[in-house]
Amino acid sequence: MLFSLCSLLSLFVDSIGAATLNKRASVSGTASVHLDVSTGSPQQLASGVLYGIPDQANQIPDKFYTDIGFKYNRAGGAQLSGGGWIGSFAGYQTRFRSALSNYHTTRKYGGTFILLPHDIWGADGQQASDAVYPGDNGDWSNYDAFLSQLISDMKANNMIDHVVVDIWNEPDLTAFWNRPQSQYLELWGRTYHRLQQDLPGCATSGPSFAGAPSASNSWWTNWASFITANKSIPTQYSWHMEGGGGDMQSSVAAYKSILQSNGLATNHVVNINEYGVWAEQVPSGSAWWIAQLERVNAFGLRGNWLSGEALHDFLAGLVGKPNAVSGYNYTAGGYWPTPAWQVYKYYSRNMTGTRVQTSPTADLRGEVYAVVGTNTVRLLVGSRAATGTFNVQLENLSAVGLPESGTLNVHTWGFPSTDDHYARLDGPTDLGLYGHPYSGNSLSFPIYQTDVYTAYAFEFGI
């Protein structure tokens, strides 16, 4: 998360998210899989990362990108020396070069790059209290010059294809926009129309608020009203899901309601370009977010809770390497897969075929994502940093060619982990085959979530 661009602020916000999760740390109920309802093809919608890519090309080996179906990176040189545009022109160049390097890496693996102008400007959460913001005192000349330089450099470096410009990050937080909302709205309109003028067809995203959509959130309602009147509607609608609460179904419903009330279409791409607090970035939480994003057809990028050079490393916590904590060396290699990376690998490599409709437990803490392949059904199951026992219920087994009663042999795999996010896991644990008797065209079996870390995969033949 771009809260994390200031380490102290990162720890503070993560503690809020963790506290929220701890208040509801027990999971129960039933998560359901409706085998008769197709929801389209798997697209690895959750396989994106905020920062996490080293500026040194090829530092992280190819397989760590390709094996997870890598889709998106979002960056802009945050926390690098020089302070960005408002620090010095050299500072601007340092941050632009970092973004350009990350763009090239992203494109190497077929991904789309989300550019963060606020970080290149210098509003990365570490700026001084007297830092300049675009439009201060009604003067936009400095920001206009910044946009001219940025657009010129994007053109000169062919940084156009598969780029989305995220107009400003989390303006609803003073860490990144310590000015009135009216000034932000003017920034939005000026930036959007300047991009369309100088980079016709340039993809844009926003508002990238830290707060999820809500009819009671004036940042959301005022912004939606403004973009309607100003005709500055982004290509992608984006916001962040890192508060430790909320779910994608209710957030998307609220977003659609806000847009509809302003006469705006709701068929644009939704990109949750920061998701998951640190406590959720383990196998169980990763599985929970994958199911949430796939259910509503939203792209997602894992939040990043690191700072300094480490912010530009580790694929947002998906890989580890020697001395990750003590004696850290930014340019060192020796990467290994973490338990969370193994979840994303399984998600990309194994969960192929057709997605089917699922629903979480009533308390929203237990989740399942499911696909039907040519001869195998696969489920990915996890909790939202919660322990307890919940059930997974398979409905309409006959829809995949199974009898309405009998015994179903289910193969189980575990993705164990600890609170060491950099620990190595070379593959899931084979937990064996178990025969579940069933009748009535449905089967329910328990998930014993004895820790907050482990995710599970279940497979059965059809």
C-alpha positions as CSV (number, residue, x, y, z in Angstrom):
1,M,0.0,0.0,0.0
2,L,1.3,3.5,-0.6
3,F,0.8,4.2,3.0
4,S,3.8,2.0,3.3
5,L,6.0,4.4,1.5
6,C,6.7,6.0,4.8
7,S,7.8,3.2,7.1
8,L,6.4,4.7,10.3
9,L,3.1,5.5,8.7
10,S,3.1,2.0,7.2
11,L,3.4,0.3,10.6
12,F,0.7,2.6,12.0
13,V,-1.8,1.8,9.3
14,D,-1.0,-1.9,9.2
15,S,-1.6,-2.0,13.0
16,I,-5.1,-0.5,12.4
17,G,-5.8,-3.2,9.8
18,A,-4.4,-5.9,12.0
19,A,-6.5,-4.7,14.9
20,T,-9.6,-4.7,12.7
21,L,-8.8,-8.3,11.7
22,N,-8.1,-9.4,15.3
23,K,-11.5,-8.2,16.4
24,R,-13.1,-10.7,14.1
25,A,-10.5,-13.4,14.2
26,S,-12.8,-16.4,14.2
27,V,-14.3,-17.9,11.1
28,S,-17.4,-20.2,10.9
29,G,-20.3,-21.0,8.5
30,T,-20.3,-22.3,5.0
31,A,-18.7,-21.2,1.8
32,S,-20.5,-22.5,-1.3
33,V,-19.5,-23.6,-4.8
34,H,-22.2,-23.7,-7.4
35,L,-20.9,-26.1,-10.0
36,D,-23.8,-25.5,-12.4
37,V,-23.1,-21.7,-12.8
38,S,-20.2,-20.6,-15.0
39,T,-18.7,-17.2,-14.5
40,G,-16.2,-17.2,-17.4
41,S,-12.6,-18.0,-17.9
42,P,-9.8,-17.6,-15.3
43,Q,-7.6,-14.6,-16.0
44,Q,-5.4,-14.4,-12.9
45,L,-7.0,-11.1,-12.0
46,A,-5.3,-10.9,-8.6
47,S,-1.7,-11.4,-10.0
48,G,-0.4,-7.8,-9.8
49,V,2.0,-6.1,-7.5
50,L,2.5,-2.5,-6.2
51,Y,6.2,-1.7,-6.7
52,G,8.3,-4.8,-5.8
53,I,10.3,-4.9,-9.0
54,P,14.1,-4.0,-8.8
55,D,15.4,-1.3,-11.1
56,Q,18.2,-3.7,-12.1
57,A,16.9,-5.6,-15.1
58,N,16.5,-9.4,-14.7
59,Q,17.4,-9.3,-11.0
60,I,14.4,-11.5,-10.1
61,P,14.4,-14.6,-12.3
62,D,11.7,-15.0,-15.0
63,K,9.8,-17.9,-13.4
64,F,8.7,-15.8,-10.4
65,Y,6.8,-13.6,-12.9
66,T,5.7,-16.2,-15.5
67,D,4.5,-18.9,-13.0
68,I,2.0,-16.6,-11.3
69,G,0.4,-15.2,-14.5
70,F,1.8,-11.7,-13.7
71,K,-0.6,-9.0,-15.0
72,Y,0.2,-5.6,-13.5
73,N,2.8,-3.5,-11.8
74,R,2.2,0.0,-10.4
75,A,5.2,2.3,-9.6
76,G,6.8,5.7,-9.9
77,G,10.2,5.7,-8.2
78,A,9.0,6.4,-4.7
79,Q,11.5,7.0,-1.9
80,L,14.5,7.2,-4.2
81,S,17.0,9.9,-3.6
82,G,16.5,13.5,-4.8
83,G,12.9,13.8,-3.7
84,G,11.4,13.8,-7.2
85,W,10.4,16.9,-9.2
86,I,9.9,19.1,-6.2
87,G,13.4,18.1,-4.9
88,S,15.4,18.7,-8.0
89,F,15.5,17.9,-11.7
90,A,18.0,15.2,-10.9
91,G,15.5,13.8,-8.4
92,Y,12.9,13.7,-11.1
93,Q,15.2,11.9,-13.5
94,T,16.1,9.3,-10.9
95,R,12.4,8.5,-10.3
96,F,11.5,8.5,-13.9
97,R,14.3,6.1,-14.7
98,S,13.1,3.8,-12.0
99,A,9.6,3.8,-13.4
100,L,10.9,3.3,-16.9
101,S,12.9,0.3,-15.8
102,N,9.8,-1.2,-14.1
103,Y,7.8,-0.6,-17.2
104,H,10.3,-2.5,-19.3
105,T,10.2,-5.4,-16.9
106,T,6.4,-5.4,-16.8
107,R,6.2,-5.5,-20.6
108,K,8.8,-8.3,-20.8
109,Y,6.3,-10.5,-19.0
110,G,3.2,-9.2,-20.9
111,G,1.9,-7.1,-18.1
112,T,0.4,-3.6,-18.0
113,F,2.2,-0.8,-16.1
114,I,0.4,1.8,-13.9
115,L,2.4,5.0,-13.7
116,L,2.3,7.0,-10.5
117,P,2.9,10.7,-11.2
118,H,2.5,11.7,-7.6
119,D,5.7,9.7,-6.7
120,I,7.7,11.2,-9.5
121,W,6.4,14.6,-8.4
122,G,7.7,13.8,-4.9
123,A,4.5,13.4,-2.8
124,D,5.4,9.9,-1.7
125,G,4.6,10.2,2.0
126,Q,8.1,11.2,2.9
127,Q,8.0,14.8,1.6
128,A,8.6,17.7,4.0
129,S,5.7,19.3,5.8
130,D,6.2,22.5,3.7
131,A,6.3,20.5,0.4
132,V,4.8,22.1,-2.7
133,Y,1.6,20.6,-4.2
134,P,0.2,21.2,-7.7
135,G,-1.9,24.3,-7.8
136,D,-0.7,25.9,-4.6
137,N,-1.9,29.5,-4.4
138,G,-3.7,29.0,-7.7
139,D,-0.4,28.7,-9.5
140,W,-0.3,25.7,-11.9
141,S,2.8,26.6,-13.8
142,N,5.1,24.3,-12.0
143,Y,2.8,21.4,-12.4
144,D,2.2,22.2,-16.1
145,A,6.0,22.1,-16.6
146,F,6.1,18.8,-14.7
147,L,3.5,17.3,-17.0
148,S,5.3,18.6,-20.1
149,Q,8.5,16.9,-19.0
150,L,6.8,13.7,-18.0
151,I,4.9,13.4,-21.2
152,S,7.9,14.3,-23.3
153,D,10.0,11.6,-21.5
154,M,7.2,9.0,-22.0
155,K,7.2,9.8,-25.7
156,A,11.0,9.8,-26.0
157,N,11.2,6.4,-24.3
158,N,8.3,4.8,-26.1
159,M,6.6,4.4,-22.7
160,I,3.1,4.5,-24.2
161,D,1.9,0.9,-25.0
162,H,0.2,-0.8,-22.0
163,V,0.6,2.2,-19.7
164,V,-2.2,3.4,-17.4
165,V,-1.6,6.8,-15.8
166,D,-3.0,6.8,-12.2
167,I,-3.7,10.5,-11.9
168,W,-3.0,10.9,-8.2
169,N,-2.7,8.3,-5.4
170,E,-4.9,8.4,-2.3
171,P,-5.7,12.2,-2.3
172,D,-8.1,11.4,0.5
173,L,-5.1,11.0,2.8
174,T,-3.0,13.9,3.9
175,A,0.2,11.7,3.5
176,F,-0.2,12.2,-0.3
177,W,-2.5,15.2,-0.7
178,N,-2.5,17.7,2.1
179,R,-4.7,20.2,0.3
180,P,-8.4,20.9,-0.1
181,Q,-10.5,18.5,-2.2
182,S,-11.4,21.3,-4.6
183,Q,-7.7,21.7,-5.5
184,Y,-7.5,17.9,-6.1
185,L,-10.5,18.0,-8.4
186,E,-8.9,20.8,-10.4
187,L,-5.7,18.7,-10.6
188,W,-7.7,15.7,-11.8
189,G,-9.4,17.7,-14.6
190,R,-6.2,19.5,-15.8
191,T,-4.2,16.3,-15.8
192,Y,-6.8,14.2,-17.6
193,H,-7.4,16.7,-20.4
194,R,-3.7,17.4,-20.8
195,L,-3.0,13.7,-21.2
196,Q,-5.7,13.3,-23.8
197,Q,-4.4,16.4,-25.6
198,D,-0.7,15.3,-25.7
199,L,-1.2,11.5,-25.6
200,P,-4.5,10.8,-27.4
201,G,-6.1,7.7,-26.1
202,C,-3.9,7.6,-23.0
203,A,-5.4,5.1,-20.5
204,T,-6.0,6.6,-17.1
205,S,-7.2,5.3,-13.7
206,G,-8.6,6.7,-10.5
207,P,-9.6,8.0,-8.1
208,S,-7.4,5.5,-6.2
209,F,-8.8,6.6,-2.9
210,A,-7.7,4.8,0.3
211,G,-11.4,4.7,1.2
212,A,-13.7,2.2,-0.5
213,P,-16.7,3.5,-2.3
214,S,-19.6,4.8,-0.1
215,A,-22.5,7.1,-0.7
216,S,-21.6,8.8,2.6
217,N,-18.0,9.4,1.5
218,S,-17.8,13.0,0.1
219,W,-14.5,12.3,-1.7
220,W,-16.3,9.7,-3.8
221,T,-19.5,11.5,-4.4
222,N,-17.9,14.9,-5.2
223,W,-15.4,13.2,-7.5
224,A,-18.1,11.3,-9.4
225,S,-20.1,14.5,-9.8
226,F,-17.0,16.4,-11.0
227,I,-15.8,13.8,-13.6
228,T,-19.3,13.8,-15.1
229,A,-19.5,17.5,-15.5
230,N,-15.8,17.8,-16.5
231,K,-16.0,14.9,-19.0
232,S,-12.8,13.4,-17.4
233,I,-14.0,9.8,-17.0
234,P,-11.0,7.4,-16.4
235,T,-10.4,4.2,-18.4
236,Q,-10.2,2.2,-15.2
237,Y,-12.0,2.8,-11.9
238,S,-9.6,2.2,-9.0
239,W,-9.6,2.2,-5.3
240,H,-7.8,0.5,-2.4
241,M,-8.9,-2.3,-0.1
242,E,-6.3,-2.2,2.7
243,G,-8.2,-1.1,5.8
244,G,-8.6,-4.6,7.2
245,G,-12.3,-4.5,6.6
246,G,-14.8,-4.4,3.8
247,D,-15.5,-6.9,1.0
248,M,-15.5,-6.7,-2.8
249,Q,-19.1,-7.4,-3.4
250,S,-20.4,-4.5,-1.3
251,S,-17.6,-2.2,-2.5
252,V,-18.4,-2.9,-6.1
253,A,-22.2,-2.4,-5.4
254,A,-21.5,0.9,-3.8
255,Y,-19.2,2.0,-6.7
256,K,-21.9,1.2,-9.2
257,S,-24.5,3.0,-7.2
258,I,-22.4,6.2,-7.1
259,L,-21.7,6.1,-10.8
260,Q,-25.3,5.3,-11.7
261,S,-26.5,8.3,-9.7
262,N,-24.4,10.5,-11.9
263,G,-25.4,8.8,-15.2
264,L,-22.1,7.1,-15.6
265,A,-21.6,3.7,-17.2
266,T,-20.5,0.9,-14.9
267,N,-18.8,-1.4,-17.5
268,H,-15.3,0.0,-17.2
269,V,-12.4,-2.0,-15.8
270,V,-12.2,-2.1,-12.1
271,N,-8.7,-2.3,-10.7
272,I,-8.1,-2.6,-7.0
273,N,-4.5,-1.4,-7.4
274,E,-3.7,-1.9,-3.8
275,Y,-5.2,-4.8,-1.8
276,G,-4.3,-6.6,1.5
277,V,-2.8,-5.5,4.7
278,W,0.5,-7.2,5.8
279,A,-1.4,-9.7,8.1
280,E,-3.3,-10.8,5.0
281,Q,-0.3,-11.4,2.8
282,V,0.1,-15.0,3.7
283,P,-1.4,-18.0,1.9
284,S,-4.8,-18.0,3.6
285,G,-5.3,-14.2,3.1
286,S,-4.0,-14.5,-0.5
287,A,-6.5,-17.2,-1.3
288,W,-9.2,-15.0,0.3
289,W,-8.4,-12.0,-1.9
290,I,-8.1,-14.1,-5.0
291,A,-11.7,-15.4,-4.5
292,Q,-12.9,-11.9,-3.7
293,L,-11.4,-10.3,-6.8
294,E,-12.4,-13.1,-9.2
295,R,-16.0,-13.1,-8.0
296,V,-16.5,-9.4,-9.1
297,N,-14.1,-9.6,-12.1
298,A,-11.8,-6.9,-10.7
299,F,-8.0,-6.8,-11.3
300,G,-6.0,-6.5,-8.2
301,L,-2.4,-5.5,-7.1
302,R,-0.9,-6.7,-3.8
303,G,-0.2,-3.8,-1.5
304,N,3.4,-3.2,-0.5
305,W,4.3,-2.8,3.2
306,L,8.0,-2.3,2.7
307,S,10.0,0.9,2.5
308,G,13.2,2.3,1.1
309,E,15.1,0.0,-1.4
310,A,13.1,-3.0,-0.2
311,L,10.0,-1.3,-1.5
312,H,11.6,-1.9,-5.0
313,D,12.2,-5.6,-4.3
314,F,10.6,-8.9,-3.3
315,L,7.5,-8.7,-5.7
316,A,5.5,-7.2,-2.9
317,G,6.3,-10.0,-0.5
318,L,6.0,-12.9,-3.0
319,V,9.7,-13.9,-3.0
320,G,12.5,-13.9,-0.4
321,K,16.3,-14.0,-0.5
322,P,19.2,-14.2,1.9
323,N,19.5,-11.4,4.5
324,A,16.0,-10.1,3.6
325,V,15.8,-8.5,7.1
326,S,19.3,-8.2,8.6
327,G,22.2,-7.2,6.3
328,Y,19.8,-6.5,3.4
329,N,21.4,-5.9,0.0
330,Y,19.1,-4.4,-2.6
331,T,20.9,-5.7,-5.7
332,A,21.7,-9.2,-4.3
333,G,20.0,-12.2,-5.9
334,G,19.4,-15.7,-4.6
335,Y,15.6,-15.5,-4.6
336,W,13.3,-18.2,-3.5
337,P,9.5,-18.7,-3.5
338,T,7.5,-17.8,-0.4
339,P,4.4,-19.7,0.7
340,A,2.2,-16.9,-0.7
341,W,4.0,-17.2,-4.1
342,Q,3.1,-20.9,-4.2
343,V,-0.5,-20.0,-3.8
344,Y,-0.3,-17.6,-6.8
345,K,1.5,-20.3,-8.8
346,Y,-1.2,-22.8,-8.1
347,Y,-3.8,-20.2,-8.9
348,S,-2.2,-19.5,-12.3
349,R,-0.9,-22.9,-13.4
350,N,-3.5,-25.3,-11.9
351,M,-6.7,-23.4,-11.8
352,T,-7.6,-23.5,-15.5
353,G,-10.8,-24.3,-17.3
354,T,-14.0,-22.4,-16.3
355,R,-14.7,-20.5,-13.2
356,V,-17.9,-21.3,-11.3
357,Q,-19.9,-19.2,-9.0
358,T,-19.0,-19.2,-5.3
359,S,-20.1,-17.4,-2.1
360,P,-18.1,-16.8,1.1
361,T,-19.2,-17.6,4.6
362,A,-21.8,-15.3,6.1
363,D,-19.2,-13.7,8.3
364,L,-17.1,-13.0,5.1
365,R,-14.0,-14.6,6.7
366,G,-14.0,-17.9,4.8
367,E,-13.5,-18.0,1.1
368,V,-13.4,-20.4,-1.9
369,Y,-12.4,-19.9,-5.5
370,A,-13.3,-22.7,-7.9
371,V,-12.7,-23.9,-11.5
372,V,-13.9,-26.8,-13.5
373,G,-11.3,-28.2,-15.8
374,T,-11.5,-30.9,-18.5
375,N,-11.4,-33.7,-16.0
376,T,-10.7,-32.1,-12.6
377,V,-12.4,-29.6,-10.3
378,R,-10.1,-27.5,-8.2
379,L,-10.9,-25.3,-5.2
380,L,-8.6,-22.7,-3.5
381,V,-9.7,-22.1,0.1
382,G,-8.5,-19.6,2.8
383,S,-9.6,-17.4,5.6
384,R,-9.1,-13.7,6.2
385,A,-6.5,-14.0,8.9
386,A,-9.0,-15.9,11.0
387,T,-9.0,-19.3,12.8
388,G,-11.9,-21.7,13.3
389,T,-13.9,-24.3,11.5
390,F,-16.0,-23.6,8.4
391,N,-17.4,-25.7,5.7
392,V,-17.2,-25.8,1.9
393,Q,-20.3,-27.0,0.2
394,L,-20.4,-28.3,-3.3
395,E,-23.8,-27.8,-5.0
396,N,-25.1,-29.6,-8.0
397,L,-22.4,-32.2,-8.4
398,S,-24.4,-33.7,-11.3
399,A,-23.6,-30.6,-13.3
400,V,-20.0,-31.9,-13.8
401,G,-21.1,-35.4,-14.5
402,L,-21.0,-36.9,-11.1
403,P,-23.8,-39.0,-9.6
404,E,-26.2,-37.4,-7.2
405,S,-25.0,-39.6,-4.3
406,G,-21.9,-41.7,-3.6
407,T,-18.4,-41.1,-2.3
408,L,-16.2,-38.4,-3.7
409,N,-12.4,-38.8,-3.4
410,V,-10.9,-35.4,-2.7
411,H,-7.2,-34.7,-2.9
412,T,-6.0,-32.0,-0.5
413,W,-2.9,-29.8,-0.7
414,G,-1.7,-27.4,2.0
415,F,0.2,-24.1,1.7
416,P,1.7,-23.8,5.2
417,S,3.3,-20.6,6.5
418,T,4.3,-18.6,9.6
419,D,4.6,-14.9,10.4
420,D,7.9,-14.9,8.5
421,H,6.8,-13.6,5.2
422,Y,10.2,-14.3,3.6
423,A,10.3,-18.0,4.5
424,R,10.9,-20.4,1.7
425,L,8.4,-23.0,0.5
426,D,9.3,-25.1,-2.5
427,G,5.8,-26.4,-3.1
428,P,2.5,-27.2,-1.4
429,T,2.2,-30.1,1.1
430,D,0.4,-33.2,-0.2
431,L,-2.2,-33.9,2.5
432,G,-3.5,-37.0,0.8
433,L,-6.8,-38.4,-0.6
434,Y,-10.0,-38.7,1.5
435,G,-13.3,-40.2,0.5
436,H,-16.3,-38.1,1.4
437,P,-19.8,-39.8,1.3
438,Y,-22.5,-37.6,0.0
439,S,-26.2,-37.5,-1.1
440,G,-28.7,-35.1,-2.4
441,N,-26.4,-33.9,-5.2
442,S,-24.3,-31.9,-2.8
443,L,-21.3,-32.4,-0.5
444,S,-20.2,-30.4,2.5
445,F,-16.8,-30.9,4.2
446,P,-15.0,-29.0,7.0
447,I,-12.0,-26.7,6.8
448,Y,-10.1,-26.8,10.0
449,Q,-8.4,-23.4,10.0
450,T,-6.1,-24.0,13.0
451,D,-3.8,-21.1,12.1
452,V,-4.2,-17.8,10.3
453,Y,-1.6,-18.7,7.6
454,T,-2.4,-21.9,5.8
455,A,-4.4,-22.0,2.6
456,Y,-5.7,-25.2,1.0
457,A,-6.4,-26.6,-2.4
458,F,-8.8,-29.4,-3.1
459,E,-9.0,-31.4,-6.3
460,F,-11.4,-34.2,-7.5
461,G,-11.8,-35.9,-10.8
462,I,-14.9,-35.7,-13.0
